[in-house]
Amino acid sequence: MLISRRDWLSMTAVNGLACLAVTGRAAAGQSPARSVLTARSAVRRRENRILAIIQAYEKQGFHRTGTAVDRASGNWLCDEVRQAGLTPSREPFSLDRVDPRSASLVTGDRRIEGLPLFDGAFTDERGVRGRLGPLEGHVEIGLTEAVPNAAGAGPVGDARRKGGRKAIVCVTRGGRPGLCPNNADFFLQPFGPPVLQVASENAVWLAECARQGVDVQIIAHAIRTRAEAFNVTARVTGSDPALPPLVVMTPRSGWYWCASERGGGIACWLELMRVMREAKPARDVLFVASSGHELGHLGINAFVDRRPGIVSKSVGWMHFGANIGAALGAGNATRPTDDQVTGLPRSASLPQAGGNTVQASDDELENMLGDAVTSAGLRIDVRNPRGTIPGGEAEVVHRGGGRYVSAIGRNALFHNPADRGPQVVDARAIAAFVDAFTIVAKTLAGRPYR
């Protein structure tokens, strides 16, 4: 009999969460059949809790850093931390939030709405005018395409640094049609001309306009507003606080509703919090859900700045990255090869194409998570080569010389406005990731470890 992936995940979830409970109840006099039913009930409760968390997160709205939604979402997350049995803290940081005013390409009687790149220049409300042509040509306004998070490197990044153009129009190419924005990796050091990002549905028409050298008006008008955002943190106090801590991190901000991009990581973060509170570890376990993800990882940098030396002095960092348990595959999206897009971490910045990716600072941590992931019935598609700069917040730990292990999933709706609804996540897969990271967390947080 063939066993589906969903059935396998269900079986491993029962094993990972409840086999000890089954054994304990049987030893206490409960029948094996009754014990199995109880265990399955526990699994269903956890999956329902995971789905409820993601649904609540999605319904809050667009999760851009420093916005009203971001603040309300952080307050909601604090309540969830309390429900998990810990005491949350809000750790604020300041930023100059980008507030788009008008963003479009206009030619003749046609207007295409878009979004400015947040780490480039902006126009005023009148915009700029010029002839549209291919980016590689000598044109006033260059047309190009980029997968999400590739606008800071490769041909687009090179053109932005070289200058000489009034503006750039970038067709975003995600795993599905739509406007899939690039993160602003250089948010604190913006560079280059205004870049207007537009949805992929406009690609054919724009390519023809570029071939003809049509005169266009580009408006990428935005202002910067002083604002405040905050990270949500919590601590499981270990029996020996003198031991170096374990840090568990996940981002909580992003583009649009980002249900499957961010929801799975947040659910895993909360579930692991429950597990480690009950485990009574030897060392402290610090939890941080950071805002500022899409703006050059502002939040995790603020977390580190508050704690000098924590990157290298921690026993390890565990990172729930993007797309944990995303249900929709990458479709026909393809990832440029590394020699086409230089300066990007291999697959990590483009999780819509790479599959389940494991990133680690060293062989020991990679093997630890790899074994745990496969034992939970999950597949590893990509292992980041040693020394490669990882994607997501793990990059901060890598540059600081710390030890880390990270998982990033595969998602056709990465940075896509359609990333919402119950169909975009797989609660059983998310639960399996919790089981895998539980093994790693208990190992790293134990007294005998290092």
N, C-alpha and C positions, 0 to 999 in steps of 0.2 A: 504494500500500500504506500502510495506517495504521500508525503506530509508537506503541506504548504508552509511557506515562510511564516504566515500568521499563526498557524497551529504550532509551529516550532517555537516561536517567540512566546506563545501562551504557555507552552509546556515549560520552557526555561524560566519564565517569570514565576510560575508556581514553584519550581525547584529553588530558584534563587531567593525568593522571599520567604517561602513557607516550609521548606523541608525540615528545618529545625523545629518549627512550630508543630508540624505533624508528629515528629519523633517525640517531642516533649509531651504533647497531649496524649499520645498513645501510651507513653510511660506512666502518665497520670491516670490511666484507666479509660480514656476515651477510645472508642473503636477506631481502627484505621480508616474505615469508610467515612465516619463522621469527621475525622481529622482532615481528610482530603477535602471534604466539602467546606470545612472551616477555612482551610488554606486558600481554596479557590475564591471564597468570599472575600478574603483579605486582598487577593490580587485584584478582584473587581473593584473593591473600594479604592485601592490605590490608583487604578486606571481612571476611575471616575473623578478622583481628586485631581489627577493630572489634566484631564480634559476641562474640568471646571476652572482651573487656574489659567489655562491658555485662553479659554473663552472669555473670562473676565478681563484678561490683559488685552485681548484684541478689541473688545468693545469699548475700551477707553478712548480710542481714536489714534491719531498720528503721533508716534512716539519720538518726535524730534526733541533733542536736548534743550532744556531751558524753557520749554513752553508750558502752558497751563496743563496740558495732558501729561507731560513728563512729571510735573510736580504731583498731580493727582495720582498718577501711576506709582510714584515712589511712596506716597502715603498709603496706598492700597497694599503695596508690597510689605511695608512695615507691619500692617495688620496681619498679613499672612505669616510673617516671621513670628509674631506673637502666637498665632495659632499653632505653629510648629514647636512652640515651647521655649523660644529664646527671646531675648530683649534686643530690639533693633535700635540702631543709631542712624541719624542722618548726618552725613559729612558733606557740607556745602563747598562748592567751588564756583568761581565767577567766570564769565565768558562774555564776549561780544557776539550775541546771537545774530545770525543772518535772518532778516525778515524780507523775503521777496515781495516786491511791489508790482512789477509787471515783467513778464518774460515771454517773448514770442519772436517768431520770424514772420515778417510781412512782405509780401510781394503781390502787386496788383490788388485783386480783391480777396486774396487768400491769406489767412492768418493761422499759424501753427503755434499753439501754446507749448511752453517748455518750462525748464527750471534752470537757473544759473548754477554753475559749478561753484560750490561754496568756498573753495580756496583759490579762486581766480579773481580777476578784477571785475568790476560791475560797470554798467553804463548809467547815464542819467535817464530820465523818463523819455527822452527823445530817441535814445539809442544811437546806433551808428549805421551808415549806409555803405554799400560797396558791392562789387561783383562777386558772386559765389562761384567757387571752383574747388577742385580736389585739393586736399590739404597739402599734398606733396608738390603742388604747383606754386608758381609765384602769383598769388592771388590776394585780394584784400580781405576776403572772408573765406576761410577754409572749411570744407566739409569732410568729416571723417566718421568712423564708427568705433565703438569700444564696448567690450563687455564690462559689467560692473566692476569698479575698483581698478580699472586699468588706465585712468586718465592722468595719473601722475607719473607714468613711466612709458616706455616704448615710444611709438611714433607720436602719440598725442602729447605725452610729456615733453618729448624733444621739441615739438613745434611750439609748445607754450614757453619753453625756456629760450628758444631761439628768437622769438619775437618777430616783428615785421608785419604782423597782420592786425587788422582792426578788431577781429573777433573770430571765433571758431564755433561751428555748429557740429555737435556730436550726437549722432544717432546711437541710442543705447541698445545694446544687443544682449538681452537676458535669455533665460531658457524658454520664456514664452513672450509673446508680443506685449508691448507696453513701454512706459517710460520708467526705466530702472536706473535710478541715480547712482552716481559714483560717490563714495565717501570722500570727505575733505581731509585727506591725510596730512596736508600742509596748512591746516586751518589757522595756525598761529603764524605762519609765514607764507601768505598767499603770493602767488606769482602768475605772470603771463597775462594775456589779454582776456577779455570776457569770453566765457565758454557757455553757450546755450545748449543744454541737453534736451533732446526731443525723443518722442516715442518711435519705436521701430516701424510702426505702420506707415510712417512718412518716408521711409528710406528710398523707395523707387522714384517717387516724385521729386525728392530733393536731388537724387543722383542725376536726373534729367535736367533739372535747373542748373546744376553745377556744370554739366556738359555744355549747356548753352551759354554759360556765363551770365545768368540772369542777375539783375540788380535787386538786392534785397535789403531790408531794414532789420537789424538785430537789436532787440531790446532785452537787456539783462539787468534790469533796475532792481536794486536791493539796498537796504540800509542795515547798519549794525546797531543793535540795541543792547545796552549793558543789562545783563541778566544773571541769575543765579540758578544753578542746578545742584543736585546732591546725589551722592552714592548712598546706598543702603548697606549697612554692615551689621554683623552680629558675631558672637563668639561662643563656642563651646569650650568651657574652661577644663583644661586637663588636670590630671592628678599631680603633675610636676610642671608647673608653669615656667620653670627654669629651662626646660627643653626648647629648642627652636620650634616655632609653630609651623603648622601646615596651613596653607592659604587656598581657599576654594573660591573661584571667581567666575562670573558670567556677566556679559553686558545686558543692560535693560533698555537701551534706547536704539533708535534706528529710523528707517524710512517707512512711511505708511503704517498699516496696522501690524505688520511683520509677525503674524501669528506663528508661522512655522519657522521663520528665521530665528526669532528670539524666544518664542514661547516654550519650546522644548528645553532649552538651557535653563530658563527660569524655573520650570517645573522640577528639573533634575536638582537644581540648587536647593530648592525647598525640601525635596524628598531626602536628599543627603543630609540636610540639617537635622531632620527627624532621626535618621539612622544614627548619626554621630552623637546626638544628645543621649540616646539610649545606650550607646556603646561605652560611654565614660572613658574616653581615650587618655593616654598618658600625657600627651602634649596638647596645648591649646590648638583649636581649629578655628581660624578666622574666615568668615564668609563676607564677600563683597560683591554686590550687584551694582555695576558702574553705569552711570550715564556718560554722555560724551563719546560714545563708541564711534559714531559716524563722523566725528570731528577730531580725528587724529588721536583717539583714545584719551580724551581729556580727563575722564573720570578716574581711570586706573592710574594715570600719572599723578593725579591729586592724592589718591590713596597712598601711593608710594612716597610722595613728598612729605606726607604727614608722619611717616615712619622711616626715618633715615636708616639705611642698612638692611631693611627688611627683605629686599630682593635676594641678596646672597646669603643672608643669615637664616632664612627659613629652611626647613627640611625639604620643602618642595611646594610647588604651586600646581593646582589642578584647574584646568580651564574648560568650562562648557562653552564651546564656540557656537558658530552659526549652524542652524539647520539640523539640530539634534532631533531625530525622529520625524523629519519632514516626509510626508507621504507621497509627494509627486516627484517623479524622476526628472532628469535633465532634458528630456526630449531630444532635440537635434542640436542643442547648443554644443559648441566645440570650444576648447580652450586653446588659445595661441600657444605655440611652442615657446620655450624659454628664450630661444635666440630671437624670437619675434617681439617679445615683451620683456626686455631686460629690466632688472631691478625688482621684479615681482617674486614673492615666494612661490615655490612650485605648488600649484593647485590651491594653496591656502587662501589666497585672496580671491579665488574664483571658485567657490564651493558649489556653484551651480553645475560644474562640469566634472569635478574630480571624484565624486563618490565619498564614502566614509574615509576621512583622512585622519591619521594619527600623527601628531607632532610631539617630539620629545627632545629634551636636552641631551640625553645619553641613552645608551643601549639598555641599561637596567630598567629605567622608567618606561621606555618604549615596550620592552618585553613584558613588563608587569601589566601595563594597560592592554597590550595586544592579547595576552593570554586571557585576561579577564573579559575582554570584548568578545573573543571567539567562544569562550565558555558560556557566554550569555546568549549565544545563537546569532550574533551579529557578524557582519563581514567587514574586513578592512580592505579598502580598495587602493589607498595611497599611503605610503609611509614617507614622511618628509625626510630627505637626505640629511644626514648629520651635519650640523653647522649652518643649514639653510635658515634664513630669518623666517620665523613662523608667522602665520596670519593671525589677526585678532590681537587680543590683549596679551597673549603669550609673547608677543614681540617685545613688550616692555621688560619682561623677565629675562628673555634671551639677551637683550642688550645690556642688562644689568648683571649678567653672569650668574643668574639663579638657575635652579633645577626646576623643570616644568614638564608636565604631560598634558596634552590637549587633544580634544576630538572635535572635528568639524564634519558636518553631514553634507548630503547632496540635495539640491533643491532647485526645481525648475522655476520656482517663484521667488528666488532670491532677489530682494530689492524691487519686487513687483507689486503694483497696486492691487492685484488679485490675491495677495497672500492673506487670506482670511477665510473663516468658515471651518466647520468640523472636518471637512474632507481633506484638509491640507496637512493634518498631523496624524501620526500613528502612535496611540497611547501605549501600545504593547512594546513597540520599539523603544520609546522613551523610557519605559519601566526597565527594559533590558539594559539600557545605558546606566540607569541608576544602580542596578545590580553590579555592573562592571566597575563603575567608579567607587562603589562601596568597598569592594575588595581592595582597591588601591588605597583608598582613604584609611581604612582600618590598618593596613600594613604600614603606611607612612606615619600614622599618628600613634603607633605603638611604641612602647619604651625600648624594645630590643633594636628597633631600626636605627642604625647608624648612631 
